[in-house]
Amino acid sequence: MPIVVRIDVELAKQQMSVGEFAERVGLTPANVAVLKNGRAKAVRFSTLEAMCRVLNCQPGDLLEFVED
């Protein structure tokens, strides 16, 4: 998949657990795992905004386009 999700990198920078992140963003830990593992088919802008707020980052810090 050409879109790589970098949530784990930002979580490590913030020293934040998946559980804490999920709670603060308003997602279930299972849904965070789906996003983290690149299995999500779509992400709502409201969810992306919440993730960026919680991690104090930009969307480009969480998502990266990589050529196949």
Biopython code that builds the backbone (N, CA, C, O; Angstrom):
import numpy as np
from Bio.PDB.StructureBuilder import StructureBuilder

atoms = [
    (1, "MET", "N", (0.843, -1.179, 0.000)),
    (1, "MET", "CA", (0.000, 0.000, 0.000)),
    (1, "MET", "C", (0.886, 1.240, 0.000)),
    (1, "MET", "O", (1.816, 1.325, 0.803)),
    (2, "PRO", "N", (0.625, 2.193, -0.870)),
    (2, "PRO", "CA", (1.503, 3.362, -0.970)),
    (2, "PRO", "C", (1.357, 4.379, 0.155)),
    (2, "PRO", "O", (2.203, 5.265, 0.276)),
    (3, "ILE", "N", (0.312, 4.288, 0.987)),
    (3, "ILE", "CA", (0.182, 5.189, 2.133)),
    (3, "ILE", "C", (0.644, 4.440, 3.375)),
    (3, "ILE", "O", (0.086, 3.400, 3.727)),
    (4, "VAL", "N", (1.657, 4.970, 4.031)),
    (4, "VAL", "CA", (2.205, 4.360, 5.241)),
    (4, "VAL", "C", (1.743, 5.184, 6.430)),
    (4, "VAL", "O", (1.858, 6.410, 6.422)),
    (5, "VAL", "N", (1.220, 4.515, 7.454)),
    (5, "VAL", "CA", (0.730, 5.181, 8.652)),
    (5, "VAL", "C", (1.834, 5.176, 9.694)),
    (5, "VAL", "O", (2.398, 4.127, 10.006)),
    (6, "ARG", "N", (2.142, 6.343, 10.230)),
    (6, "ARG", "CA", (3.262, 6.509, 11.167)),
    (6, "ARG", "C", (2.792, 6.855, 12.582)),
    (6, "ARG", "O", (3.501, 7.542, 13.317)),
    (7, "ILE", "N", (1.612, 6.387, 12.963)),
    (7, "ILE", "CA", (1.093, 6.688, 14.301)),
    (7, "ILE", "C", (2.043, 6.172, 15.376)),
    (7, "ILE", "O", (2.265, 6.846, 16.382)),
    (8, "ASP", "N", (2.604, 4.983, 15.170)),
    (8, "ASP", "CA", (3.492, 4.407, 16.178)),
    (8, "ASP", "C", (4.714, 5.279, 16.443)),
    (8, "ASP", "O", (5.189, 5.350, 17.576)),
    (9, "VAL", "N", (5.223, 5.939, 15.413)),
    (9, "VAL", "CA", (6.380, 6.824, 15.570)),
    (9, "VAL", "C", (6.011, 8.008, 16.457)),
    (9, "VAL", "O", (6.755, 8.367, 17.369)),
    (10, "GLU", "N", (4.850, 8.614, 16.179)),
    (10, "GLU", "CA", (4.418, 9.769, 16.966)),
    (10, "GLU", "C", (4.058, 9.365, 18.395)),
    (10, "GLU", "O", (4.311, 10.126, 19.330)),
    (11, "LEU", "N", (3.476, 8.186, 18.577)),
    (11, "LEU", "CA", (3.183, 7.702, 19.931)),
    (11, "LEU", "C", (4.481, 7.525, 20.719)),
    (11, "LEU", "O", (4.541, 7.873, 21.899)),
    (12, "ALA", "N", (5.506, 6.995, 20.084)),
    (12, "ALA", "CA", (6.797, 6.814, 20.753)),
    (12, "ALA", "C", (7.411, 8.157, 21.130)),
    (12, "ALA", "O", (7.962, 8.302, 22.221)),
    (13, "LYS", "N", (7.320, 9.137, 20.237)),
    (13, "LYS", "CA", (7.868, 10.471, 20.531)),
    (13, "LYS", "C", (7.188, 11.079, 21.747)),
    (13, "LYS", "O", (7.833, 11.734, 22.565)),
    (14, "GLN", "N", (5.880, 10.859, 21.863)),
    (14, "GLN", "CA", (5.106, 11.422, 22.974)),
    (14, "GLN", "C", (5.114, 10.515, 24.202)),
    (14, "GLN", "O", (4.583, 10.885, 25.249)),
    (15, "GLN", "N", (5.711, 9.334, 24.081)),
    (15, "GLN", "CA", (5.724, 8.326, 25.137)),
    (15, "GLN", "C", (4.296, 8.067, 25.625)),
    (15, "GLN", "O", (4.011, 8.080, 26.823)),
    (16, "MET", "N", (3.409, 7.831, 24.652)),
    (16, "MET", "CA", (1.995, 7.628, 24.940)),
    (16, "MET", "C", (1.597, 6.205, 24.543)),
    (16, "MET", "O", (2.011, 5.701, 23.499)),
    (17, "SER", "N", (0.796, 5.577, 25.380)),
    (17, "SER", "CA", (0.326, 4.225, 25.076)),
    (17, "SER", "C", (-0.832, 4.284, 24.081)),
    (17, "SER", "O", (-1.480, 5.318, 23.917)),
    (18, "VAL", "N", (-1.071, 3.163, 23.431)),
    (18, "VAL", "CA", (-2.195, 3.066, 22.499)),
    (18, "VAL", "C", (-3.506, 3.300, 23.239)),
    (18, "VAL", "O", (-4.402, 3.969, 22.725)),
    (19, "GLY", "N", (-3.621, 2.749, 24.447)),
    (19, "GLY", "CA", (-4.839, 2.924, 25.231)),
    (19, "GLY", "C", (-5.124, 4.365, 25.572)),
    (19, "GLY", "O", (-6.256, 4.828, 25.435)),
    (20, "GLU", "N", (-4.102, 5.084, 26.019)),
    (20, "GLU", "CA", (-4.273, 6.503, 26.347)),
    (20, "GLU", "C", (-4.617, 7.297, 25.088)),
    (20, "GLU", "O", (-5.504, 8.151, 25.106)),
    (21, "PHE", "N", (-3.909, 7.006, 23.997)),
    (21, "PHE", "CA", (-4.167, 7.685, 22.731)),
    (21, "PHE", "C", (-5.603, 7.447, 22.275)),
    (21, "PHE", "O", (-6.300, 8.386, 21.890)),
    (22, "ALA", "N", (-6.040, 6.206, 22.320)),
    (22, "ALA", "CA", (-7.398, 5.863, 21.898)),
    (22, "ALA", "C", (-8.430, 6.627, 22.720)),
    (22, "ALA", "O", (-9.385, 7.179, 22.173)),
    (23, "GLU", "N", (-8.234, 6.654, 24.017)),
    (23, "GLU", "CA", (-9.174, 7.349, 24.901)),
    (23, "GLU", "C", (-9.219, 8.845, 24.599)),
    (23, "GLU", "O", (-10.298, 9.433, 24.522)),
    (24, "ARG", "N", (-8.060, 9.453, 24.429)),
    (24, "ARG", "CA", (-8.007, 10.899, 24.196)),
    (24, "ARG", "C", (-8.549, 11.288, 22.830)),
    (24, "ARG", "O", (-9.097, 12.379, 22.670)),
    (25, "VAL", "N", (-8.401, 10.403, 21.835)),
    (25, "VAL", "CA", (-8.895, 10.689, 20.484)),
    (25, "VAL", "C", (-10.378, 10.356, 20.362)),
    (25, "VAL", "O", (-11.094, 10.956, 19.559)),
    (26, "GLY", "N", (-10.837, 9.388, 21.170)),
    (26, "GLY", "CA", (-12.231, 8.977, 21.094)),
    (26, "GLY", "C", (-12.437, 7.768, 20.197)),
    (26, "GLY", "O", (-13.498, 7.608, 19.593)),
    (27, "LEU", "N", (-11.418, 6.916, 20.113)),
    (27, "LEU", "CA", (-11.484, 5.687, 19.330)),
    (27, "LEU", "C", (-11.328, 4.495, 20.267)),
    (27, "LEU", "O", (-10.886, 4.642, 21.406)),
    (28, "THR", "N", (-11.691, 3.330, 19.781)),
    (28, "THR", "CA", (-11.399, 2.118, 20.542)),
    (28, "THR", "C", (-9.954, 1.712, 20.257)),
    (28, "THR", "O", (-9.424, 2.032, 19.193)),
    (29, "PRO", "N", (-9.312, 1.013, 21.193)),
    (29, "PRO", "CA", (-7.954, 0.520, 20.913)),
    (29, "PRO", "C", (-7.910, -0.362, 19.663)),
    (29, "PRO", "O", (-6.911, -0.367, 18.943)),
    (30, "ALA", "N", (-8.990, -1.107, 19.403)),
    (30, "ALA", "CA", (-9.031, -1.949, 18.198)),
    (30, "ALA", "C", (-8.998, -1.096, 16.939)),
    (30, "ALA", "O", (-8.324, -1.453, 15.972)),
    (31, "ASN", "N", (-9.707, 0.017, 16.932)),
    (31, "ASN", "CA", (-9.694, 0.905, 15.763)),
    (31, "ASN", "C", (-8.344, 1.587, 15.594)),
    (31, "ASN", "O", (-7.904, 1.820, 14.468)),
    (32, "VAL", "N", (-7.686, 1.907, 16.697)),
    (32, "VAL", "CA", (-6.330, 2.466, 16.604)),
    (32, "VAL", "C", (-5.403, 1.423, 15.985)),
    (32, "VAL", "O", (-4.557, 1.761, 15.157)),
    (33, "ALA", "N", (-5.554, 0.171, 16.377)),
    (33, "ALA", "CA", (-4.725, -0.904, 15.807)),
    (33, "ALA", "C", (-4.959, -1.028, 14.305)),
    (33, "ALA", "O", (-4.010, -1.224, 13.546)),
    (34, "VAL", "N", (-6.207, -0.917, 13.871)),
    (34, "VAL", "CA", (-6.519, -0.969, 12.438)),
    (34, "VAL", "C", (-5.808, 0.166, 11.710)),
    (34, "VAL", "O", (-5.238, -0.044, 10.639)),
    (35, "LEU", "N", (-5.836, 1.360, 12.281)),
    (35, "LEU", "CA", (-5.142, 2.508, 11.669)),
    (35, "LEU", "C", (-3.627, 2.289, 11.677)),
    (35, "LEU", "O", (-2.961, 2.465, 10.657)),
    (36, "LYS", "N", (-3.094, 1.906, 12.834)),
    (36, "LYS", "CA", (-1.652, 1.726, 12.980)),
    (36, "LYS", "C", (-1.094, 0.691, 12.021)),
    (36, "LYS", "O", (0.005, 0.855, 11.492)),
    (37, "ASN", "N", (-1.842, -0.364, 11.799)),
    (37, "ASN", "CA", (-1.362, -1.461, 10.966)),
    (37, "ASN", "C", (-1.656, -1.265, 9.485)),
    (37, "ASN", "O", (-1.383, -2.147, 8.670)),
    (38, "GLY", "N", (-2.211, -0.114, 9.139)),
    (38, "GLY", "CA", (-2.446, 0.195, 7.730)),
    (38, "GLY", "C", (-3.599, -0.569, 7.110)),
    (38, "GLY", "O", (-3.669, -0.686, 5.887)),
    (39, "ARG", "N", (-4.505, -1.092, 7.924)),
    (39, "ARG", "CA", (-5.630, -1.856, 7.401)),
    (39, "ARG", "C", (-6.877, -0.997, 7.189)),
    (39, "ARG", "O", (-7.879, -1.491, 6.673)),
    (40, "ALA", "N", (-6.833, 0.266, 7.575)),
    (40, "ALA", "CA", (-7.992, 1.149, 7.398)),
    (40, "ALA", "C", (-8.142, 1.521, 5.932)),
    (40, "ALA", "O", (-7.152, 1.753, 5.237)),
    (41, "LYS", "N", (-9.363, 1.577, 5.473)),
    (41, "LYS", "CA", (-9.650, 1.972, 4.089)),
    (41, "LYS", "C", (-9.838, 3.473, 3.977)),
    (41, "LYS", "O", (-9.687, 4.038, 2.893)),
    (42, "ALA", "N", (-10.171, 4.137, 5.102)),
    (42, "ALA", "CA", (-10.421, 5.575, 5.093)),
    (42, "ALA", "C", (-10.227, 6.118, 6.506)),
    (42, "ALA", "O", (-10.299, 5.379, 7.488)),
    (43, "VAL", "N", (-9.979, 7.422, 6.585)),
    (43, "VAL", "CA", (-9.882, 8.118, 7.867)),
    (43, "VAL", "C", (-10.679, 9.403, 7.741)),
    (43, "VAL", "O", (-10.462, 10.181, 6.812)),
    (44, "ARG", "N", (-11.585, 9.629, 8.652)),
    (44, "ARG", "CA", (-12.349, 10.882, 8.638)),
    (44, "ARG", "C", (-11.433, 12.041, 9.007)),
    (44, "ARG", "O", (-10.515, 11.899, 9.814)),
    (45, "PHE", "N", (-11.702, 13.179, 8.402)),
    (45, "PHE", "CA", (-10.913, 14.367, 8.731)),
    (45, "PHE", "C", (-11.058, 14.721, 10.202)),
    (45, "PHE", "O", (-10.098, 15.188, 10.817)),
    (46, "SER", "N", (-12.225, 14.513, 10.776)),
    (46, "SER", "CA", (-12.413, 14.819, 12.201)),
    (46, "SER", "C", (-11.533, 13.914, 13.066)),
    (46, "SER", "O", (-11.018, 14.354, 14.093)),
    (47, "THR", "N", (-11.358, 12.658, 12.660)),
    (47, "THR", "CA", (-10.488, 11.736, 13.390)),
    (47, "THR", "C", (-9.031, 12.137, 13.208)),
    (47, "THR", "O", (-8.260, 12.128, 14.167)),
    (48, "LEU", "N", (-8.653, 12.487, 11.996)),
    (48, "LEU", "CA", (-7.282, 12.935, 11.729)),
    (48, "LEU", "C", (-6.972, 14.200, 12.525)),
    (48, "LEU", "O", (-5.881, 14.342, 13.076)),
    (49, "GLU", "N", (-7.930, 15.109, 12.581)),
    (49, "GLU", "CA", (-7.753, 16.339, 13.361)),
    (49, "GLU", "C", (-7.551, 16.010, 14.840)),
    (49, "GLU", "O", (-6.663, 16.569, 15.484)),
    (50, "ALA", "N", (-8.365, 15.111, 15.376)),
    (50, "ALA", "CA", (-8.241, 14.727, 16.783)),
    (50, "ALA", "C", (-6.889, 14.077, 17.058)),
    (50, "ALA", "O", (-6.269, 14.345, 18.087)),
    (51, "MET", "N", (-6.430, 13.221, 16.142)),
    (51, "MET", "CA", (-5.130, 12.579, 16.321)),
    (51, "MET", "C", (-4.013, 13.611, 16.330)),
    (51, "MET", "O", (-3.088, 13.524, 17.138)),
    (52, "CYS", "N", (-4.098, 14.583, 15.436)),
    (52, "CYS", "CA", (-3.074, 15.632, 15.375)),
    (52, "CYS", "C", (-3.090, 16.501, 16.626)),
    (52, "CYS", "O", (-2.035, 16.894, 17.123)),
    (53, "ARG", "N", (-4.266, 16.797, 17.130)),
    (53, "ARG", "CA", (-4.377, 17.584, 18.370)),
    (53, "ARG", "C", (-3.733, 16.851, 19.541)),
    (53, "ARG", "O", (-2.944, 17.426, 20.290)),
    (54, "VAL", "N", (-4.080, 15.571, 19.689)),
    (54, "VAL", "CA", (-3.571, 14.780, 20.810)),
    (54, "VAL", "C", (-2.052, 14.617, 20.720)),
    (54, "VAL", "O", (-1.361, 14.695, 21.736)),
    (55, "LEU", "N", (-1.538, 14.395, 19.528)),
    (55, "LEU", "CA", (-0.105, 14.166, 19.348)),
    (55, "LEU", "C", (0.676, 15.442, 19.048)),
    (55, "LEU", "O", (1.902, 15.410, 18.934)),
    (56, "ASN", "N", (-0.033, 16.566, 18.921)),
    (56, "ASN", "CA", (0.613, 17.847, 18.631)),
    (56, "ASN", "C", (1.513, 17.726, 17.398)),
    (56, "ASN", "O", (2.703, 18.038, 17.435)),
    (57, "CYS", "N", (0.893, 17.257, 16.294)),
    (57, "CYS", "CA", (1.653, 17.056, 15.068)),
    (57, "CYS", "C", (0.809, 17.465, 13.860)),
    (57, "CYS", "O", (-0.334, 17.898, 14.009)),
    (58, "GLN", "N", (1.369, 17.326, 12.693)),
    (58, "GLN", "CA", (0.693, 17.625, 11.435)),
    (58, "GLN", "C", (0.249, 16.322, 10.773)),
    (58, "GLN", "O", (0.823, 15.269, 11.051)),
    (59, "PRO", "N", (-0.773, 16.373, 9.896)),
    (59, "PRO", "CA", (-1.207, 15.153, 9.209)),
    (59, "PRO", "C", (-0.063, 14.430, 8.489)),
    (59, "PRO", "O", (-0.029, 13.200, 8.449)),
    (60, "GLY", "N", (0.852, 15.181, 7.932)),
    (60, "GLY", "CA", (1.990, 14.578, 7.238)),
    (60, "GLY", "C", (2.934, 13.823, 8.156)),
    (60, "GLY", "O", (3.738, 13.015, 7.691)),
    (61, "ASP", "N", (2.845, 14.080, 9.463)),
    (61, "ASP", "CA", (3.648, 13.312, 10.424)),
    (61, "ASP", "C", (3.043, 11.923, 10.642)),
    (61, "ASP", "O", (3.736, 10.992, 11.051)),
    (62, "LEU", "N", (1.743, 11.797, 10.362)),
    (62, "LEU", "CA", (1.049, 10.541, 10.607)),
    (62, "LEU", "C", (0.895, 9.690, 9.342)),
    (62, "LEU", "O", (0.815, 8.465, 9.420)),
    (63, "LEU", "N", (0.856, 10.339, 8.191)),
    (63, "LEU", "CA", (0.622, 9.645, 6.912)),
    (63, "LEU", "C", (1.724, 10.008, 5.930)),
    (63, "LEU", "O", (2.106, 11.171, 5.808)),
    (64, "GLU", "N", (2.227, 9.002, 5.235)),
    (64, "GLU", "CA", (3.288, 9.233, 4.259)),
    (64, "GLU", "C", (2.992, 8.451, 3.001)),
    (64, "GLU", "O", (2.609, 7.283, 3.069)),
    (65, "PHE", "N", (3.166, 9.083, 1.850)),
    (65, "PHE", "CA", (3.023, 8.413, 0.562)),
    (65, "PHE", "C", (4.361, 7.831, 0.154)),
    (65, "PHE", "O", (5.367, 8.537, 0.103)),
    (66, "VAL", "N", (4.367, 6.526, -0.139)),
    (66, "VAL", "CA", (5.585, 5.843, -0.551)),
    (66, "VAL", "C", (5.276, 5.092, -1.852)),
    (66, "VAL", "O", (4.333, 4.304, -1.909)),
    (67, "GLU", "N", (6.060, 5.337, -2.873)),
    (67, "GLU", "CA", (5.883, 4.629, -4.157)),
    (67, "GLU", "C", (6.085, 3.141, -3.957)),
    (67, "GLU", "O", (6.931, 2.718, -3.169)),
    (68, "ASP", "N", (5.291, 2.338, -4.687)),
    (68, "ASP", "CA", (5.460, 0.883, -4.656)),
    (68, "ASP", "C", (6.733, 0.460, -5.340)),
    (68, "ASP", "O", (7.033, -0.732, -5.405)),
]
sb = StructureBuilder()
sb.init_structure("model")
sb.init_model(0)
sb.init_chain("A")
sb.init_seg("    ")
for serial, (resi, resn, name, xyz) in enumerate(atoms, 1):
    if name == "N":
        sb.init_residue(resn, " ", resi, " ")
    sb.init_atom(name, np.array(xyz, "f"), 0.0, 1.0, " ", f" {name:<3s}", serial, name[0])
structure = sb.get_structure()
